Amino acid sequence: MELTCNGKILQEAALPKLFLAPDSEQEISIPFEKPQLEAGAEYWLKVSFTLAEDSLWAERGHVVAWDQFQIPFDVPAAAPLDVTKMAPLKLDESDEAITVSTQAIAVRVGKAGGAIESFRFLNKELIAGRWSPISGVRRSITTTATGCPSDSAPGGRQGRIAR
């Protein structure tokens, strides 16, 4: 079990070993302490289950199921950002693409398909080529945005623990 705040691990603990027959259920308690809450932060609990011993198909410690759940702490609102103190955005447009950048970040979106073609952070290329951040495949953003699965949609995450 891991409790995180904005991606940073705050607490870790091992859960008790489960003794379950196939297709059965067991209720367990997941112990964690409520942390000092940070304004505007998100808290997630990640639970994973691993093989207790080697098997024919995987070694001990192989993750067989995991999921994460947002913890609904009553988090104080974050202070509003003062946009007047932010670095100004620069907009460059060519016949092929539009690029929005600051000193640290540059994102280029192609006009032909609406896909991210380049994402640079601190002068390091993180995405190159046509890429959709929604699906992780090289398709147009406009194509994938309309078909993005939600948690409650058929095939979404709702009620599923195995990945």
MIZATI-290048 format. One record per residue (C-alpha): y, x, z; residue in one letter. Coordinates in steps of 0.5 Angstrom, whole numbers, always signed. Example, Ala and Ser with C-alpha at 12.3 -4.5 7.8 and 13.67 -1.06 7.14 Angstrom:
2
LUMTI      c2      c1      c3   r
LUMTI      -9     +25     +16   A
LUMTI      -2     +27     +14   S
//
This chain:
163
LUMTI      c2      c1      c3   r
LUMTI      +0      +0      +0   M
LUMTI      +7      +2      -2   E
LUMTI     +14      -1      +0   L
LUMTI     +19      +2      -4   T
LUMTI     +27      +1      -5   C
LUMTI     +30      +1     -11   N
LUMTI     +24      +6     -14   G
LUMTI     +24     +10      -7   K
LUMTI     +18     +10      -3   I
LUMTI     +19      +8      +4   L
LUMTI     +13      +7      +7   Q
LUMTI      +5      +8      +5   E
LUMTI      -1      +6      +9   A
LUMTI      -8      +5      +7   A
LUMTI     -11      -2      +7   L
LUMTI     -18      -3     +10   P
LUMTI     -24      -3      +6   K
LUMTI     -26      -9      +3   L
LUMTI     -33     -12      +3   F
LUMTI     -34     -17      -2   L
LUMTI     -39     -20      -7   A
LUMTI     -37     -21     -14   P
LUMTI     -32     -27     -15   D
LUMTI     -31     -28      -8   S
LUMTI     -24     -28      -4   E
LUMTI     -22     -25      +3   Q
LUMTI     -15     -25      +6   E
LUMTI     -12     -19      +9   I
LUMTI      -6     -17     +13   S
LUMTI      -2     -12     +10   I
LUMTI      +2      -9     +15   P
LUMTI      +9      -6     +14   F
LUMTI     +16      -5     +18   E
LUMTI     +22      -8     +15   K
LUMTI     +26      -3     +13   P
LUMTI     +34      -2     +14   Q
LUMTI     +36      -6      +9   L
LUMTI     +41      -3      +3   E
LUMTI     +46      -8      +0   A
LUMTI     +44     -10      -7   G
LUMTI     +37      -6      -6   A
LUMTI     +31      -9      -9   E
LUMTI     +24      -8      -4   Y
LUMTI     +17      -8      -7   W
LUMTI     +10      -8      -4   L
LUMTI      +5      -5      -9   K
LUMTI      -2      -6      -7   V
LUMTI      -8      -2     -10   S
LUMTI     -15      -2     -10   F
LUMTI     -20      +4     -11   T
LUMTI     -27      +6     -12   L
LUMTI     -29      +8      -5   A
LUMTI     -35     +12      -8   E
LUMTI     -37     +15     -15   D
LUMTI     -40     +10     -20   S
LUMTI     -43     +11     -27   L
LUMTI     -37      +9     -30   W
LUMTI     -31     +12     -26   A
LUMTI     -30     +17     -20   E
LUMTI     -28     +16     -13   R
LUMTI     -21     +14     -12   G
LUMTI     -21     +11     -19   H
LUMTI     -16      +5     -19   V
LUMTI     -19      -2     -20   V
LUMTI     -14      -7     -19   A
LUMTI      -7      -7     -17   W
LUMTI      +0     -11     -17   D
LUMTI      +7     -11     -14   Q
LUMTI     +11     -16     -11   F
LUMTI     +18     -17      -9   Q
LUMTI     +19     -18      -2   I
LUMTI     +24     -23      -1   P
LUMTI     +29     -20      +4   F
LUMTI     +35     -23      +6   D
LUMTI     +39     -17      +3   V
LUMTI     +47     -16      +3   P
LUMTI     +50     -17      -3   A
LUMTI     +52     -10      -7   A
LUMTI     +60      -9      -7   A
LUMTI     +63     -10     -13   P
LUMTI     +64      -5     -18   L
LUMTI     +71      -3     -20   D
LUMTI     +70      -2     -27   V
LUMTI     +77      +1     -28   T
LUMTI     +74      +7     -24   K
LUMTI     +68      +8     -29   M
LUMTI     +68     +12     -35   A
LUMTI     +71      +9     -41   P
LUMTI     +66      +7     -47   L
LUMTI     +66     +10     -54   K
LUMTI     +64      +6     -60   L
LUMTI     +62      +9     -66   D
LUMTI     +60      +5     -72   E
LUMTI     +57      +7     -79   S
LUMTI     +54      +3     -85   D
LUMTI     +47      +4     -81   E
LUMTI     +48      +4     -74   A
LUMTI     +53      +3     -68   I
LUMTI     +53      +8     -62   T
LUMTI     +56      +6     -55   V
LUMTI     +57     +13     -51   S
LUMTI     +60     +16     -45   T
LUMTI     +60     +23     -43   Q
LUMTI     +52     +22     -40   A
LUMTI     +49     +17     -45   I
LUMTI     +49     +15     -52   A
LUMTI     +45      +9     -55   V
LUMTI     +45      +8     -62   R
LUMTI     +42      +1     -65   V
LUMTI     +41      +0     -72   G
LUMTI     +44      -5     -76   K
LUMTI     +38      -6     -81   A
LUMTI     +33      -9     -75   G
LUMTI     +37      -9     -69   G
LUMTI     +33      -4     -66   A
LUMTI     +35      +2     -61   I
LUMTI     +34      +8     -65   E
LUMTI     +36     +13     -60   S
LUMTI     +37     +14     -53   F
LUMTI     +40     +20     -50   R
LUMTI     +41     +22     -43   F
LUMTI     +45     +28     -41   L
LUMTI     +44     +31     -48   N
LUMTI     +36     +29     -48   K
LUMTI     +33     +25     -53   E
LUMTI     +29     +20     -49   L
LUMTI     +28     +15     -55   I
LUMTI     +28     +17     -62   A
LUMTI     +26     +12     -68   G
LUMTI     +26      +5     -68   R
LUMTI     +24      +2     -61   W
LUMTI     +24      -4     -57   S
LUMTI     +25      -4     -50   P
LUMTI     +22     -10     -49   I
LUMTI     +15      -9     -51   S
LUMTI     +15      -2     -52   G
LUMTI     +13      -2     -59   V
LUMTI     +17      +0     -65   R
LUMTI     +19      -7     -68   R
LUMTI     +26     -10     -68   S
LUMTI     +29     -12     -61   I
LUMTI     +31     -19     -64   T
LUMTI     +23     -20     -66   T
LUMTI     +21     -18     -59   T
LUMTI     +26     -22     -55   A
LUMTI     +24     -29     -57   T
LUMTI     +17     -27     -56   G
LUMTI     +17     -24     -49   C
LUMTI     +12     -26     -44   P
LUMTI     +14     -29     -37   S
LUMTI     +11     -29     -31   D
LUMTI      +9     -36     -31   S
LUMTI      +7     -36     -39   A
LUMTI      +0     -37     -41   P
LUMTI      -2     -29     -41   G
LUMTI      +4     -27     -36   G
LUMTI      +3     -24     -29   R
LUMTI      +2     -30     -25   Q
LUMTI      -4     -30     -21   G
LUMTI      -7     -24     -23   R
LUMTI      -8     -18     -19   I
LUMTI     -12     -13     -24   A
LUMTI      -8      -9     -29   R
//
